[in-house]
Amino acid sequence: MTTPAVPDPDPIDVVAALGDPNRRLLYEHVVDASGWVGRDAAAAASGLRRGITAHHLDRLAELGLLEVDYQRLSGRTGPGAGRPAKVYRRARRDVDVSLPPRDYALPGRLLADALVRASTTGEDPGRLLDDVARREGVALGAAMAVEADGTPSTEAVMATLETRGFEPTRDDNGTIVLRNCPFHELARSHTALICGMNHCLLTAAVEAAGAALDASLEPDDDVCCVRLHHRPGDGGPEPTSAVRDRT
């Protein structure tokens, strides 16, 4: 029997957990220790009871802010050394909270890949950025296909893009408008470069997913530069305006 995957904690819940002063105190103590910290040491440093200390440390671990291990803190081994103690240290994972959603790690990684390739091949970095963006789009399209359970659909595309922070919605004509640009600041300062990258990414994504959509580059100050249009005769959603005219 396969154990169902446990979803990652909501980043807002993770950050909110540090609003508790005792939890924040223990987290900062573990961070300052720069290594593994046991419950007894954390309780002594914080002045909290051991049971309360253990509860808060375990909650921080559940949220992914701390890593857990079991070690013999006495340094002794073999029979009579006692049971290993539960110890904690700061987790290596990042926790980012941004409203509206932003993702600067993705373009940073794609730009780095393009520059590394350009330095070894002498090719144009801008063209290589489009290439690596298309590769990333193929992987994103595979995620869309999984979301659709093998049958690509507009809903699957929108669901996947929602998780990526694009905030998709349909306008009156049935076009998918992406209300948020996850790369907003970069797109403002380097519009042609980043919007071109995004267009290549989303074009490859909907093609790889097999969805009957076309990604169109339509720059707009208020929403993402890319819109997704249903191909003529694809059986996509009827424009809202047409539905209103009949009612």
For each residue, the residues with C-beta under 8 A, 3 or more apart:
1:
2:
3:
4:
5:
6:
7:
8: 64
9: 13 14 62 63 64
10: 13 14
11: 14 15 95 96 97
12: 15 16 97
13: 9 10 16 17 63
14: 9 10 11 17 18 63 64 65 95 97
15: 11 12 18 95 97
16: 12 13 19
17: 13 14 20 23 59 60 63 65
18: 14 15 23 24 27 65
19: 16 23 24
20: 17 23 24 56
21: 24 25
22: 25 26 46 48 52 56
23: 17 18 19 20 26 27 56 59 60
24: 18 19 20 21 27 28
25: 21 22 28 29 46 48
26: 22 23 29 30 42 46 48 53 56 57 60
27: 18 23 24 30 31 60 65 66 90
28: 24 25 31 32
29: 25 26 32 33 37 42 45 46
30: 26 27 33 37 42 57 60 66 88 89 90
31: 27 28 34 90
32: 28 29
33: 29 30 36 37 41 89
34: 31
35: 89
36: 33 69 71 87 88 89
37: 29 30 33 41 42 87 88 89
38: 41 42 73 85 86 87 88
39: 42 43 50 53 54 57 85 86
40: 43 44 50 85
41: 33 37 38 44 45
42: 26 29 30 37 38 39 45 46 48 53 57 88
43: 39 40 46 47 48 49 50 53
44: 40 41 47
45: 29 41 42
46: 22 25 26 29 42 43 53
47: 43 44
48: 22 25 26 42 43 52 53 56
49: 43 52 53
50: 39 40 43 53 54
51: 54 55
52: 22 48 49 55 56
53: 26 39 42 43 46 48 49 50 56 57
54: 39 50 51 57 58 86
55: 51 52 58 59
56: 20 22 23 26 48 52 53 59 60
57: 26 30 39 42 53 54 60 61 66 88
58: 54 55 61 62
59: 17 23 55 56 62 63
60: 17 23 26 27 30 56 57 63 65 66 88
61: 57 58 64 65 66 67 68 88
62: 9 58 59
63: 9 13 14 17 59 60
64: 8 9 14 61 91 93 95
65: 14 17 18 27 60 61 90 91 95
66: 27 30 57 60 61 88 89 90 91
67: 61 88 89 90 91 92
68: 61 86 87 88
69: 36 86 87 88 89
70: 84 85 86 87
71: 36 84 85 87
72: 75 76 77 81 82 84 85
73: 38 85 87
74: 81 82
75: 72
76: 72 80 81 82
77: 72 81
78: 81
79:
80: 76
81: 72 74 76 77 78
82: 72 74 76
83:
84: 70 71 72
85: 38 39 40 70 71 72 73
86: 38 39 54 68 69 70
87: 36 37 38 68 69 70 71 73
88: 30 36 37 38 42 57 60 61 66 67 68 69
89: 30 33 35 36 37 66 67 69
90: 27 30 31 65 66 67
91: 64 65 66 67
92: 67
93: 64
94:
95: 11 14 15 64 65
96: 11
97: 11 12 14 15
98: 101 102
99:
100: 165 167 180 184
101: 98 165 167 180 182
102: 98 165 182 183 184 185
103: 106 107 164 165 182 183
104: 107 108 183 185 186
105: 108 109
106: 103 109 110 136 182 183
107: 103 104 110 111 183 186 194 197
108: 104 105 111 112
109: 105 106 112 113
110: 106 107 113 114 129 132 133 136 197
111: 107 108 114 115 129
112: 108 109 115 116
113: 109 110 116 117 128 132
114: 110 111 117 118 125 126 128 129 131 132
115: 111 112 118 119 125
116: 112 113 119 120
117: 113 114 120 121 123 128 132
118: 114 115 121 122 123 124 125 128
119: 115 116
120: 116 117
121: 117 118 128
122: 118
123: 117 118 127 128
124: 118 127 128
125: 114 115 118 128 129
126: 114 129 130 193 196
127: 123 124 130 131
128: 113 114 117 118 121 123 124 125 131 132
129: 110 111 114 125 126 132 133 193 196 197
130: 126 127 133 134 196 197 200
131: 114 127 128 134 135
132: 110 113 114 117 128 129 135 136
133: 110 129 130 136 137 197 198 200 201 204
134: 130 131 137 138 200 201 203 204
135: 131 132 138 139 204
136: 106 110 132 133 139 140 201 204
137: 133 134 140 141 200 201 202 203 204 205 207 208
138: 134 135 141 142 204 205 208
139: 135 136 142 143 208
140: 136 137 143 144 160 164 201 204 205 208
141: 137 138 144 145 204 205 206 207 208 209 210
142: 138 139 145 146 208 209
143: 139 140 146 147 160
144: 140 141 147 148 152 156 157 160 205 206 208 209 211
145: 141 142 148 150 152 156 208 209 210
146: 142 143 149
147: 143 144 156 159 160
148: 144 145 151 152 153 155 156 209
149: 146
150: 145
151: 148
152: 144 145 148 156 157 209 210 211 212
153: 148 156 157 211
154: 157 158 176 211 213 230 236 237
155: 148 158 159
156: 144 145 147 148 152 153 159 160 209 211
157: 144 152 153 154 160 161 168 176 205 206 209 211 213 228
158: 154 155 161 162 168 176
159: 147 155 156 162 163
160: 140 143 144 147 156 157 163 164
161: 157 158 164 166 168 178
162: 158 159 165 166 167 168
163: 159 160
164: 103 140 160 161 182
165: 100 101 102 103 162 180 182
166: 161 162 178 179 180 181 182 224
167: 100 101 162 178 179 180
168: 157 158 161 162 176 177 178 179 228
169: 176 177 179
170: 174 175 176 177 237 240
171: 174 175 177 240
172: 239 240 241
173: 239 240 241
174: 170 171 230 236 237 238 239 240
175: 170 171 227 228 229 230
176: 154 157 158 168 169 170 213 227 228 229
177: 168 169 170 171 223 224 227
178: 161 166 167 168 181 223 224 226 227 228
179: 166 167 168 169 223 224
180: 100 101 165 166 167 184 223 224
181: 166 178 184 187 198 223 224 225
182: 101 102 103 106 164 165 166
183: 102 103 104 106 107 186 187 194 198
184: 100 102 180 181 187 188
185: 102 104 188 189
186: 104 107 183 189 190 194
187: 181 183 184 190 191 194 195 198 225
188: 184 185 191
189: 185 186
190: 186 187 193 194
191: 187 188 194 195 219 225
192: 195 196
193: 126 129 190 196 197
194: 107 183 186 187 190 191 197 198
195: 187 191 192 198 199 217 219 225 226
196: 126 129 130 192 193 199 200 217
197: 107 110 129 130 133 193 194 200 201
198: 133 181 183 187 194 195 201 202 224 225 226
199: 195 196 202 203 215 217 225 226
200: 130 133 134 137 196 197 203 204
201: 133 134 136 137 140 197 198 204 205
202: 137 198 199 205 206 215 226 228
203: 134 137 199 200 206 207 215
204: 133 134 135 136 137 138 140 141 200 201 207 208
205: 137 138 140 141 144 157 201 202 208 209 215
206: 141 144 157 202 203 209 211 213 214 215 228
207: 137 141 203 204 210
208: 137 138 139 140 141 142 144 145 204 205
209: 141 142 144 145 148 152 156 157 205 206
210: 141 145 152 207
211: 144 152 153 154 156 157 206
212: 152 230 231 234 235 236
213: 154 157 176 206 228 229 230 231
214: 206 228 229 230 231
215: 199 202 203 205 206 226 227 228
216: 226 227 228 229
217: 195 196 199 225 226
218: 225 226 227
219: 191 195 225
220: 223 224 225
221:
222:
223: 177 178 179 180 181 220
224: 166 177 178 179 180 181 198 220 227
225: 181 187 191 195 198 199 217 218 219 220
226: 178 195 198 199 202 215 216 217 218
227: 175 176 177 178 215 216 218 224
228: 157 168 175 176 178 202 206 213 214 215 216
229: 175 176 213 214 216
230: 154 174 175 212 213 214 234 236 237
231: 212 213 214 234 236
232:
233:
234: 212 230 231
235: 212
236: 154 174 212 230 231
237: 154 170 174 230
238: 174 242 243
239: 172 173 174 242 243
240: 170 171 172 173 174 243 244
241: 172 173 244 245
242: 238 239 245 246
243: 238 239 240 246 247
244: 240 241 247
245: 241 242
246: 242 243
247: 243 244
